[in-house]
Amino acid sequence: MKFNTNKIVLGTAQLINNYGATNVTFPKRKSGLRFLETAFASGIRSFDTAPSYNSEKILGDFIKTNNLSKKINVFTKISSLNNKFCKNLINRSIENSLQKLNTSIHTLFFHDPRDSIVFEKNIDFFLDLKEKFPIKNIGFSVYDPKDISFANKYKLSLSFQFPYNIIDQRFSRIEFINYDKLFCRSVFLQGILLNEVKKLNMPKKIILFQDRYFNLLKKLNLEPLDLILSFLNNSKNFNHFIFGIDNIAQLKKLLNFDFSDKVDLNLVKKINSFFCKKYKDPRTWS
């Protein structure tokens, strides 16, 4: 079966940057535009960006050139507030994003989960942003289940981005207020679940995991993408997945890949046994 494009949110960090642990290419503007054209023509309508990705402008140019402002969903972010509440800084950040994107914002995420402290102290201000600007939803990009506790405390129907993959399933055990506002990211775990490419600065235990992981899949004659897509497709409650794709060839492979409709949970458990829990968060890799 093919992966449903309605479930795909295309990450755009790779449009301009050499992003991810296994990405060794350096994208250029022309290839980035072709990438977006291919994605849209293939049925993808949701795109994830952020000021720090430097991809808002290229995404916005694509939207304006093709008159897609009403045909596309864009998620962007507020850069870290460093625990400081500054109305002018927040308003300027949103205004700059809207100017670059040439469309409304489907969901505005806080990029730094630590800013939940600022949010709690000024909830009305942040929720009112949806009235002041063309923003549909407010949310948080988080790393740990404890980062969402404040939302349940106030019974807020916020959106969340969080890591979810074969190795990291912590958020599957969390009860959410609104499951339709959940977006799983890091589905390839910085690319190490998809590519055998290794970077010299990666921890030795990550490299060892890759060796054992890919050797096992080869013995089973199983493509990494088959396992990943089968796992995601069988995930309960989660219906939106942010894919960080490096190039058009990878995108086409994702869209056309014929994967299994079931996942071997025993295999997933075995793969997890290879992985050092200390490194579930890629921020600890350097």
N, C-alpha and C positions, 0 to 999 in steps of 0.2 A: 504494500500500500504506500501511497505518497503522503507526505506530511502536509496537513491543511495550512494553506497560506494565511488563513484567518488567525491562526495561532502564532504566527511569526511576527515578531517585532525586530526590525533590522537595526543592529547597533552600527553606529557611524564613527566610532573612535578610530577605526582603521582607514577611514577615507583620506586622512591627511597624515596620520601618525603611524610609526612603526610600533603598533600596540600588541601586547600579549607576549607570553613567554616563548612562543614558538614561531612568531611572525618575524621573518628576516627580510621582508621586502619593504620598500619605501614608496608608498602610493603618491601619485601626482594628481593634479586637479582634473585633467582630461579623463584619466582612468576612473576617478571618483565619480564623475558625472555619468560615464557609461555604466558604471556599477549601479547607480541609482535608477537609470533608465531601464536596465535589465530587470531590476527588482520590481519596479512598478509595472512593467509590461507583463511580469510573471504573476501579478496579482497581490503583491505585498503592498499594504496600505499604511503600515505603522512603522515609525522610525524613532530611534532613541538617540539623543544627542546631549551635549552639555557645553557650556562656555569653555571649559578646560580641554575639550576634545578638539577645538578649533574647526569644528565641522558644521556649525550652525549656518555660516555664510554660504558654503557650497550647497548645503541642503536647501537653504532659502532661495538661492539662485535657480536651482532645479525646479522648485515649486513655482516660482514666478514665471520662468521661461515657458513652462508647460501648463500654466494656469490651473494648478492643482490644489489651490488653497482650501477648497471645499471637498476635496476627494482624498485627503490624506490626514493621518493622525500623527502628531509630533509630540514626543516627550522630551522635555529639557529640564535643566536643573538650576538651582541657586547654589553658587559656589559657597564654600565654608564661610560661615559668619564668625567663626572663632569665638563663639559664645557671647557675641555682642549684638545687641538689638539696635539697628540703625535703619530707620524707615527710608531715608534717602538712598542708601546703598542698595537696599532690597528693591526699591522701585526702579532705580537705574538699571539694575541687573535684568529685571523683567523687560523693561523698555528696550534695552539693547538686544535681548534675545528676540523679541517680537519684530524689531526692525530688520534683523538679519534673516529671520525665518520666513517672513512674508506670509504668515498664516497665524491662526490662533494656536494656543497651546492646549493640547488635550490634557496632559498632566504635567504639573510643575513639581518636581521632586527636590527636596533638600539633599544635596550631594553628601553632606556630612551628617551622619546620624547623631552626633553629639549636639547638634543644634536643636534637638528635641527639647532641650532645657529652655532655649529661647522661645521655641514654639509654645510650650506649656504656659509660659509667663505672658504670652501675647496671642492667645488662641484666636480671639475675635479679629485682631488685625490681619492675621494670616488667612483666616477663612473668608474675610471680606475682600481679599485680593481677587477672588473669583467674580466679584461684582464690579471691581474697579478695572480689571483687565479681562481680555477674552481668554479665560482659563477655565477649563471644565472641572479639573480635579487637582487636589493638593496631595502630595505624598512624600515619602522618605525612601532614600536608597540606603539600605541597612546591610549589616554583615552578620549580626548575631541576633538570635531570637529575643534576647533581653532588650534589644533596641526598639521593639514595638510595644513594650508593656504600657507605655503612656497612652497609646491609642485605645487599648481596652479599658484603661482606667477611666477615660473620659467618654467612652462609647462613641468614638469618632470613626466615621466611615472613610478612612484615608486610603490612598493607594500605597503599595509597597513594592519595591524592587529588592530582591534578595538572591543570594547564591543558592543554586539547586542543581545537583548533578548526581551521577552515580556514586561519587564519594561523599558528597555533602547533602544529606537529606534532613537536616535538623528542623527546617521550617515545615516539613510535612506533619510534624507532631504538634503544631500550633493551631489553636482555634481562632479563626479570623471573623470579624464582623461581616465583611463583604468579600467573598471569594472572587468576585468578578473584577476586583481592582488589584489583583496580584500579578506580578510580572517576574518570572524566574530568569535570572541572569547567570553568567558564568557556567553555562551548560556544558561547555567544553573544558572547563577548569583551566583557563588561560591557554587553551590549545593542547595541553598535555594528554588529554583523553582522545584527541583526534589525530595528532601528528607525532611522528617519532623524532622530529627535530629536537635537538637539545641545545640549550644555551649554557655556556661555560660557567656563568654565575649562578646557575640553579643549584640548590642544595643536593648533596650526593644522594640523599634518601629519595628525592624526587626522581633523579636519574635512574636509580635502582628500581623504583616503582615502574617507571616507563618501560624498562627492559622486561620486567616480569609480566607486566600488563600486555604489551604487544606480543611477546612470545606466546602467552596463553591464547590470545585471540587468533594468532597464526595457526596454532595447533588445532584450534576448533574451526578453522577456515571461516572465521567471522570478521566481517568488516567493522571497524570501530564505529562508523556512522550508523550501521545497522543497530548495534547495541544501544547507542546513545538515543537515537530517535525512537526505538521501541520502548526504552525506559521512559522517555518524556511523554510519549503518547499514552502510556498506561498509568501515568501519574494521576492519582485521584485529586480532585478539587482544582488543580492548576491547569489553566487553559491558554496562558500567554507566555511565550518564551522569547527572550532577547538573544538573538544569535549574532555573535561577532564573527563576521566573515572577512577573510583577507583579500579575496579577489573574485572576479566573475566566474572563473572555473569552479571555485569552491561553492559559490552561490548556486550555480546550475546543478552541481552534484547534489546539494542539499534538496533542491526543489524536485529533482527527478529521481532521487534515490528510492528504490523499492525495498522498504524495510519490513521486518516481521511485525505481525499484529500483536505478538505477545513477547514478553521479556522473561528470561530465565533468572528468577530472583536468587537462586542458589549461586549462579555465576556472579551476580552483582555482589553477593556476600563475600565470595572468594576474592574478588577484585579488591574489595574494601579491606580484606585481611592483609593485602600487600602494602597498604598505604599507612604512613605514619600520621596519626591523628593530629600531631603537633602542627602539620603543614596544611590543614584543611583551608586555612585562610591564606591566600596567595600573598597577602601583605607581609607574611612572615618569611617569605622566600629570599629576601635580600637583607 
